[in-house]
């Protein structure tokens, strides 16, 4: 990252490249564990994306809405939901406001899969942070704390940080 003046002007494109470099390092480093989890479960990419969407909130989604969110056909989404439902990873219930529609939500087992993938990424991030000298770790912590506290990032916090009393 390159500062362009003493008044904290930042070359934002350089910041994007630097942030991408670090993020990609963490993601690539955790891919082996994430891909192993996916392979063991024999899930499709659409099913993995579906579990991530369902894990990001407490409310259920209609199959139609999920198909739109993930840019797949309604029949493809129905097949993905059926497969996950058969494995006990999602629930599927009739929408009380529209009996023709089904509402889908992740089960605890479905959320556990997303947690396992996130845990693999967190472990790689722990290794990376541990490799930083103390001064770099302190500066990174100071810079990230107010950003990570933003309300729009609340659904991305690890489960142990979602407690509002923390």
C-alpha positions as CSV (number, residue, x, y, z in Angstrom):
1,X,0.0,0.0,0.0
2,X,1.3,3.4,-0.9
3,X,0.4,6.6,0.9
4,X,0.4,9.6,-1.4
5,X,0.6,12.4,1.1
6,X,1.0,13.0,4.9
7,X,-2.7,13.6,5.2
8,X,-3.4,9.9,4.8
9,X,-4.2,9.9,1.1
10,X,-4.0,6.3,-0.1
11,X,-3.5,4.9,-3.5
12,X,-6.7,2.8,-3.4
13,X,-5.8,0.7,-6.3
14,X,-2.6,-0.3,-4.6
15,X,-4.6,-1.0,-1.5
16,X,-7.0,-3.3,-3.5
17,X,-4.0,-5.2,-4.9
18,X,-2.4,-5.6,-1.5
19,X,-5.6,-6.7,0.2
20,X,-6.3,-9.1,-2.7
21,X,-2.8,-10.6,-2.3
22,X,-3.3,-11.3,1.4
23,X,-6.8,-12.6,0.9
24,X,-5.9,-14.9,-1.9
25,X,-2.9,-16.2,0.1
26,X,-5.3,-17.2,2.9
27,X,-7.9,-18.7,0.6
28,X,-5.4,-20.7,-1.5
29,X,-3.8,-21.9,1.7
30,X,-7.1,-23.2,3.1
31,X,-8.4,-24.7,-0.2
32,X,-7.0,-28.2,0.5
33,X,-9.1,-28.5,3.7
34,X,-12.1,-26.9,2.1
35,X,-12.0,-29.0,-1.0
36,X,-11.5,-32.2,1.1
37,X,-14.7,-31.3,3.1
38,X,-16.6,-30.7,-0.1
39,X,-15.3,-34.0,-1.7
40,X,-16.1,-36.1,1.4
41,X,-19.7,-34.8,1.3
42,X,-20.0,-35.1,-2.5
43,X,-21.8,-31.8,-2.8
44,X,-22.1,-29.7,-6.0
45,X,-20.9,-26.2,-6.2
46,X,-24.5,-25.0,-6.3
47,X,-25.2,-26.9,-3.1
48,X,-22.1,-25.4,-1.4
49,X,-23.2,-21.9,-2.5
50,X,-26.8,-22.6,-1.3
51,X,-25.5,-23.6,2.2
52,X,-23.5,-20.4,2.4
53,X,-26.5,-18.3,1.5
54,X,-28.7,-20.1,4.0
55,X,-26.0,-19.8,6.7
56,X,-25.9,-16.0,6.3
57,X,-29.3,-15.3,7.9
58,X,-32.0,-16.6,10.2
59,X,-34.8,-16.5,7.7
60,X,-35.9,-19.1,5.3
61,X,-35.9,-18.4,1.5
62,X,-38.2,-19.6,-1.2
63,X,-36.7,-22.0,-3.8
64,X,-37.5,-19.4,-6.5
65,X,-35.6,-16.7,-4.6
66,X,-32.6,-18.9,-4.1
67,X,-32.6,-19.8,-7.8
68,X,-32.5,-16.1,-8.6
69,X,-29.8,-15.3,-6.0
70,X,-27.5,-18.1,-7.3
71,X,-28.4,-17.5,-11.0
72,X,-29.5,-21.1,-11.6
73,X,-32.8,-22.4,-13.1
74,X,-35.7,-23.2,-10.8
75,X,-35.4,-26.9,-11.7
76,X,-31.7,-26.9,-10.9
77,X,-32.3,-25.3,-7.6
78,X,-35.1,-27.7,-6.8
79,X,-32.7,-30.6,-7.4
80,X,-30.1,-29.0,-5.2
81,X,-32.5,-28.4,-2.4
82,X,-33.9,-32.0,-2.7
83,X,-30.3,-33.4,-2.4
84,X,-29.6,-31.3,0.6
85,X,-32.9,-32.1,2.2
86,X,-32.4,-35.8,1.6
87,X,-29.1,-35.5,3.6
88,X,-30.7,-33.6,6.4
89,X,-28.7,-30.4,5.6
90,X,-31.8,-28.2,4.9
91,X,-35.4,-28.1,5.9
92,X,-38.1,-27.5,3.3
93,X,-41.5,-26.3,4.4
94,X,-44.7,-25.0,2.8
95,X,-44.8,-21.1,2.7
96,X,-47.7,-20.1,4.9
97,X,-48.4,-17.1,2.6
98,X,-48.2,-19.1,-0.7
99,X,-48.9,-22.8,-0.5
100,X,-47.4,-23.4,-3.9
101,X,-44.0,-22.2,-2.7
102,X,-41.5,-24.0,-0.4
103,X,-39.3,-22.2,2.2
104,X,-35.8,-23.6,2.7
105,X,-33.5,-23.1,5.7
106,X,-30.3,-24.7,6.8
107,X,-30.3,-27.2,9.6
108,X,-27.6,-27.4,12.3
109,X,-25.9,-30.0,10.2
110,X,-26.0,-27.8,7.1
111,X,-24.5,-24.9,9.1
112,X,-21.8,-27.1,10.5
113,X,-20.6,-27.7,6.9
114,X,-20.2,-24.0,6.3
115,X,-18.5,-23.7,9.8
116,X,-16.0,-26.4,8.9
117,X,-15.1,-24.6,5.7
118,X,-14.8,-21.3,7.5
119,X,-12.7,-23.0,10.2
120,X,-10.2,-24.1,7.6
121,X,-9.9,-20.6,6.4
122,X,-9.6,-19.2,9.9
123,X,-6.8,-21.7,10.7
124,X,-4.8,-20.5,7.6
125,X,-5.4,-16.9,8.7
126,X,-4.2,-17.7,12.3
127,X,-1.0,-19.2,10.7
128,X,-0.5,-16.0,8.6
129,X,-1.2,-13.6,11.6
130,X,1.2,-15.7,13.7
131,X,3.9,-15.2,11.1
132,X,3.7,-11.4,11.4
133,X,6.2,-9.5,13.5
134,X,4.5,-7.9,16.6
135,X,4.7,-4.4,15.2
136,X,2.9,-5.4,11.9
137,X,0.3,-7.4,13.9
138,X,-0.4,-4.4,16.1
139,X,-0.8,-2.0,13.1
140,X,-3.0,-4.5,11.3
141,X,-5.2,-4.9,14.4
142,X,-5.5,-1.2,14.9
143,X,-6.5,-0.7,11.2
144,X,-8.9,-3.6,11.0
145,X,-10.8,-3.2,14.3
146,X,-13.0,-0.2,13.2
147,X,-13.6,-1.8,9.8
148,X,-14.6,-5.2,11.3
149,X,-17.0,-3.5,13.7
150,X,-19.1,-2.1,10.8
151,X,-22.7,-3.2,11.0
152,X,-22.7,-4.3,7.3
153,X,-20.1,-6.9,8.2
154,X,-22.0,-8.4,11.1
155,X,-23.2,-11.5,9.3
156,X,-19.5,-12.3,8.3
157,X,-18.2,-12.4,11.8
158,X,-17.1,-15.8,13.1
159,X,-19.8,-17.4,15.3
160,X,-18.0,-16.5,18.6
161,X,-18.1,-12.8,17.6
162,X,-21.8,-12.7,16.8
163,X,-22.6,-12.3,20.5
164,X,-23.7,-8.6,20.9
165,X,-22.5,-8.7,24.5
166,X,-18.9,-9.3,23.5
